[in-house]
């Protein structure tokens, strides 16, 4: 009688399985399945229309749940099919592992351990393996693409991950299967984590090992141009949705739940934040509001606030310095600042008749752009100093208050 897989009892107790999507990975597929079988028999394999020897290889593992798609539809579609089969089999969680041999099966323990820590009343959990993309041996194109994805993921969710593209993950099936997911290929793995965060799922990284082996044994189906273009367009859509709907919806809900006073203290001025960060949020908002990027102020202020981990609400409020009554003043002051910066001095006799040719209009526009950036930098610096002093005094009073 053969011994039970090492983690079989843990997989069964957690109602968890492993889903392996595969496409033309004949050289590594069998060894990946055999490695996983050391730890569990709860395995679902989705063959995404492979045209190599995959079908024959899978026939050696007839005891497992295997789905053979007649055509290749993309990794996202294969994963959704795997999730569907997992639910039908009675599982609540699934760990996905790639079939190209880059993942280590013994890291299944890391996912199970983290899931076992989850309390009954804790938020649902979605885990993404962190491959430590800064280590030696990681291809530059993979590291660069991951950094791009990590940044925009933070912008649209407010959540930070060090690795957003790893395929080694644990998914909560009930929630994931109820999320409308439209992408079919590699961008699916970004769509699902973004939408999971929007539904209050706790999405976080856990450290895993990774093997990037040279040679023909590892076959990657990631196409640098096509797949990156799709990812870029997906994030563009997410930016619009998050800024126009998700973030305002969440803040409105927080306002309803907390009431005005608590919301103001915790979400607007963030009384628990250090003085320099609150002052920096104000300075950032004013800088963006004065800058010459008209029409992009809202997008810029949210992206920059997320990048520098500053209070988005404060930054947004102060970016509205460029409201209609102040716009002529800002433009005039910017132009005059540009005149000073370019060595022409302050122009007391400025009038519209000074711009009666295309050359003068172009030069005036360039002077305005230079001046607006200089004015934005100077004003934001002064306001940072003023508000840093004010917030520091306020914090000091709170500390010494009997």
Secondary structure by P-SEA (a helix, b strand, c coil): ccccccaaaaaaaacbbbbbbbccccccaaaaaaaaaacccbbbbbccccccccccccccccccbbbbbcccccaaaaaaaaaaaaaaacccbbbbbbccccccccaaaaaaaaaaaccccccbbbbbbbcccccccccaaaaaaaaaaaaaaaaaccccccccccccccccccccccccccccccaaaaaaaaaaaaacccccccccccccccccccccccccaaaaaaaaaaaaaaaaaaaacaaaaaaaaaaaaccaaaaaacccccccccaaaaaaaaaaaaaaaacccccaaaaaaaaaaaaacccaaaaaaaaccccccaaaaaaaaaaaaaaaaacccccccccccccccaaaaaaaaaaaaaaaaaaaaaaaaaaaaaaaaaaaaaaaaaaacc
